[in-house]
Amino acid sequence: MENRDNAISVAGLTKRFGSFTAVDHITFDVGRGEIFGFLGANGAGKTTAMRMLCGLSVPTSGTGRVAGYDIISQPEEVKRHIGYMSQKFSLYGELTVKENLRLFSSIYGMSAARFREVSQRLVKDLEMTGMENTLVKDIPVGWKQKLAFVSATMHSPEVVFLDEPTGGVDPVTRRKFWELIYKASSEGMTVFVTTHYLDEAEYCNRVSIMVDGKISALDSPSALKEKYHASTMDEVFRTVAKDAVRTE
């Protein structure tokens, strides 16, 4: 029976490409409103696993539910109840701020009336009042990042997937972005985030570390540091992933 306190439930999830097993029988749950860090070196299988959870790739075996929907039999329902933000922010530089918001509102199925209702509040929350008609390519990277996050969550999804959302931005911008994540989590949204910045793992409620397609560690940052006698999550990661075969 499904635990309704979980926003994500995965059991034995596996993805093979021919003889290569990209994701190897991973099992975990993510609670509603939790900030869950999904870590792993390049080639560990993070992106493949995320694609399955988003209903974009069919598992070879195993089961998974996201926002209450089966990722195999109900992928379109999964897509309607999640948000997604990539490292490149998924924005359109030749469109204005408001045009980007309108585009994503239509992608996520928001009505025109609902968009009109929330768009002014969104612009105000972004501190971008007066910039609505500015081309996205002309705004600073920190604002692009905030705009991408709001675009991915404007339809109030139950789960938002953030794929290395802070890559290439400065520490101050990263910290401000995490304030947006905390706010979303405090309002009940589940945040599933991958990152290469190990200090950001400290901000998560729990963290999993994938090595060669398998989850090799999963717990709170404090518990993982205690288990591996480490003072930082970087030390934890290096210890857990030291025998990884895949590096690319």
C-alpha positions as CSV (number, residue, x, y, z in Angstrom):
1,M,0.0,0.0,0.0
2,E,1.3,3.5,-0.9
3,N,2.4,5.7,1.9
4,R,0.6,8.9,1.3
5,D,3.2,10.8,3.3
6,N,5.7,10.1,0.5
7,A,5.9,12.3,-2.5
8,I,8.3,9.8,-4.2
9,S,8.5,6.1,-3.7
10,V,10.9,3.9,-5.7
11,A,11.5,0.2,-5.4
12,G,14.1,-1.8,-7.4
13,L,14.1,0.8,-10.1
14,T,16.4,-0.3,-12.9
15,K,17.4,1.0,-16.4
16,R,19.5,-1.0,-18.8
17,F,20.8,0.0,-22.2
18,G,21.7,-3.3,-23.9
19,S,24.2,-4.9,-21.6
20,F,24.9,-1.7,-19.7
21,T,23.0,-1.1,-16.4
22,A,22.8,2.7,-15.9
23,V,20.5,2.5,-12.8
24,D,20.8,-0.7,-10.8
25,H,17.8,-1.6,-8.5
26,I,17.6,1.7,-6.5
27,T,15.1,1.9,-3.7
28,F,14.2,5.0,-1.6
29,D,11.3,7.2,-0.5
30,V,11.1,11.0,-0.3
31,G,8.6,12.6,2.1
32,R,6.3,15.4,1.2
33,G,7.9,18.8,1.7
34,E,11.3,17.2,2.0
35,I,14.5,18.6,0.4
36,F,16.2,15.5,-1.0
37,G,19.7,15.7,-2.4
38,F,20.6,13.3,-5.2
39,L,24.3,13.2,-5.5
40,G,26.8,11.2,-7.6
41,A,29.8,11.6,-9.8
42,N,29.4,12.0,-13.6
43,G,28.2,8.7,-15.0
44,A,26.7,7.5,-11.7
45,G,23.2,7.3,-13.2
46,K,21.6,10.4,-11.6
47,T,20.2,11.9,-14.8
48,T,18.9,8.5,-16.0
49,A,17.1,8.0,-12.7
50,M,15.7,11.5,-12.8
51,R,14.4,11.0,-16.3
52,M,12.5,7.9,-15.1
53,L,11.0,9.8,-12.1
54,C,9.8,12.6,-14.4
55,G,8.0,10.1,-16.7
56,L,10.4,10.7,-19.6
57,S,12.0,7.3,-19.7
58,V,10.5,3.9,-19.1
59,P,12.3,1.7,-16.5
60,T,13.5,-1.7,-17.5
61,S,12.2,-3.1,-14.2
62,G,11.1,-1.9,-10.7
63,T,8.4,0.5,-9.6
64,G,8.1,4.1,-8.8
65,R,5.4,6.6,-7.9
66,V,5.7,10.4,-8.0
67,A,3.1,12.7,-6.6
68,G,0.9,9.7,-6.2
69,Y,1.1,8.6,-9.9
70,D,2.8,5.5,-11.3
71,I,5.8,6.5,-13.5
72,I,5.2,3.5,-15.8
73,S,1.4,3.5,-16.4
74,Q,0.7,7.2,-15.7
75,P,3.7,9.2,-17.0
76,E,1.5,12.1,-18.3
77,E,-0.1,12.5,-14.9
78,V,3.4,12.6,-13.4
79,K,4.4,15.3,-15.8
80,R,1.4,17.4,-14.9
81,H,2.1,17.3,-11.2
82,I,5.8,18.1,-11.2
83,G,8.1,21.0,-12.1
84,Y,11.5,20.7,-13.7
85,M,14.4,23.0,-13.8
86,S,17.7,22.2,-15.6
87,Q,21.2,23.5,-15.2
88,K,20.7,25.8,-18.2
89,F,17.6,27.2,-16.6
90,S,15.3,26.2,-19.6
91,L,14.5,29.8,-20.5
92,Y,14.1,31.4,-23.9
93,G,16.5,34.4,-24.2
94,E,14.7,35.9,-27.2
95,L,11.4,36.1,-25.1
96,T,10.7,38.7,-22.4
97,V,10.3,37.9,-18.8
98,K,6.6,38.0,-19.0
99,E,6.5,35.9,-22.2
100,N,8.6,33.2,-20.6
101,L,6.2,33.1,-17.7
102,R,3.2,32.9,-20.0
103,L,4.9,30.1,-22.1
104,F,5.6,28.0,-19.0
105,S,2.1,28.6,-17.7
106,S,0.7,27.2,-20.9
107,I,3.1,24.2,-20.8
108,Y,1.9,23.3,-17.3
109,G,-1.8,23.7,-18.3
110,M,-2.6,26.9,-16.4
111,S,-5.6,28.8,-17.8
112,A,-5.1,32.4,-19.1
113,A,-7.3,33.6,-16.2
114,R,-5.1,31.8,-13.6
115,F,-2.0,33.2,-15.2
116,R,-3.3,36.8,-15.1
117,E,-4.1,36.2,-11.4
118,V,-0.6,35.0,-10.4
119,S,1.7,36.8,-12.9
120,Q,1.8,40.1,-11.2
121,R,2.5,38.5,-7.8
122,L,5.3,36.4,-9.4
123,V,7.0,39.4,-10.9
124,K,6.8,41.2,-7.5
125,D,8.2,38.1,-5.7
126,L,11.0,38.0,-8.2
127,E,11.8,41.7,-7.5
128,M,11.6,42.2,-11.2
129,T,8.8,44.8,-11.3
130,G,9.5,47.0,-14.4
131,M,11.5,44.3,-16.1
132,E,8.5,42.4,-17.4
133,N,9.2,43.4,-21.0
134,T,13.0,42.9,-20.8
135,L,14.4,40.1,-23.0
136,V,15.7,37.3,-20.8
137,K,19.1,37.2,-22.5
138,D,19.6,40.8,-21.2
139,I,19.0,40.1,-17.5
140,P,21.7,39.1,-15.0
141,V,22.3,35.4,-14.3
142,G,20.9,35.6,-10.8
143,W,17.6,36.8,-12.0
144,K,17.5,34.2,-14.8
145,Q,18.0,31.6,-12.1
146,K,15.1,32.9,-10.0
147,L,12.9,33.3,-13.1
148,A,13.6,29.7,-14.1
149,F,12.7,28.4,-10.6
150,V,9.4,30.4,-10.6
151,S,8.7,29.2,-14.1
152,A,9.1,25.6,-13.0
153,T,6.9,26.0,-9.9
154,M,4.3,28.6,-10.9
155,H,1.6,25.9,-11.2
156,S,2.2,24.8,-7.6
157,P,3.5,21.3,-8.4
158,E,3.7,18.7,-5.6
159,V,7.3,17.9,-6.6
160,V,10.0,20.0,-8.3
161,F,13.1,18.4,-9.8
162,L,16.1,20.6,-9.9
163,D,19.0,19.3,-12.1
164,E,22.2,21.1,-11.0
165,P,20.3,24.4,-10.8
166,T,23.2,26.4,-9.3
167,G,25.9,25.4,-11.8
168,G,28.0,28.4,-12.9
169,V,26.7,31.0,-10.5
170,D,28.5,32.8,-7.7
171,P,28.2,31.8,-4.0
172,V,25.9,34.8,-3.1
173,T,23.5,33.9,-5.9
174,R,23.6,30.3,-4.9
175,R,22.7,31.2,-1.3
176,K,19.7,33.3,-2.5
177,F,18.5,30.5,-4.7
178,W,18.5,28.2,-1.7
179,E,16.3,30.6,0.1
180,L,13.7,30.0,-2.7
181,I,14.1,26.3,-2.2
182,Y,13.5,26.6,1.6
183,K,10.4,28.7,1.0
184,A,9.0,26.2,-1.5
185,S,9.7,23.4,1.0
186,S,8.1,25.2,3.9
187,E,4.9,25.6,1.8
188,G,4.8,21.8,1.3
189,M,6.5,21.4,-2.0
190,T,8.9,18.4,-2.3
191,V,12.3,19.4,-3.7
192,F,14.5,16.8,-5.5
193,V,17.8,18.4,-6.3
194,T,21.1,17.2,-7.9
195,T,24.2,19.3,-7.3
196,H,28.0,19.2,-7.8
197,Y,28.5,21.6,-4.9
198,L,28.9,19.3,-1.9
199,D,28.4,22.2,0.5
200,E,24.8,22.4,-0.8
201,A,24.2,18.9,0.4
202,E,24.3,20.3,3.9
203,Y,21.1,22.2,3.1
204,C,19.1,19.1,2.3
205,N,17.0,17.1,4.8
206,R,18.5,13.9,3.5
207,V,21.0,13.0,0.8
208,S,21.6,9.9,-1.3
209,I,24.9,9.2,-3.0
210,M,24.9,7.1,-6.2
211,V,27.9,5.1,-7.3
212,D,28.0,3.1,-10.5
213,G,24.2,3.1,-10.8
214,K,23.5,2.1,-7.2
215,I,22.6,4.1,-4.1
216,S,25.6,3.6,-1.8
217,A,24.6,5.9,1.0
218,L,21.4,7.6,2.1
219,D,20.7,9.6,5.3
220,S,20.7,13.1,6.7
221,P,24.0,15.0,6.2
222,S,24.7,14.9,10.0
223,A,24.2,11.2,10.2
224,L,26.3,10.5,7.1
225,K,29.2,12.7,8.5
226,E,29.0,10.7,11.8
227,K,28.9,7.4,10.0
228,Y,31.9,8.1,7.8
229,H,33.8,10.1,10.5
230,A,33.8,13.1,8.3
231,S,33.6,16.8,9.0
232,T,32.1,17.8,5.7
233,M,29.9,16.3,3.0
234,D,32.8,16.5,0.6
235,E,34.7,14.1,2.8
236,V,31.7,11.8,2.9
237,F,31.3,11.9,-0.9
238,R,35.0,11.1,-1.4
239,T,34.8,8.2,1.0
240,V,31.7,6.7,-0.5
241,A,32.6,7.2,-4.2
242,K,36.3,6.4,-3.9
243,D,35.9,3.0,-5.6
244,A,33.7,4.2,-8.4
245,V,34.4,2.6,-11.8
246,R,32.5,5.1,-13.9
247,T,34.0,8.6,-14.1
248,E,32.3,10.0,-17.1
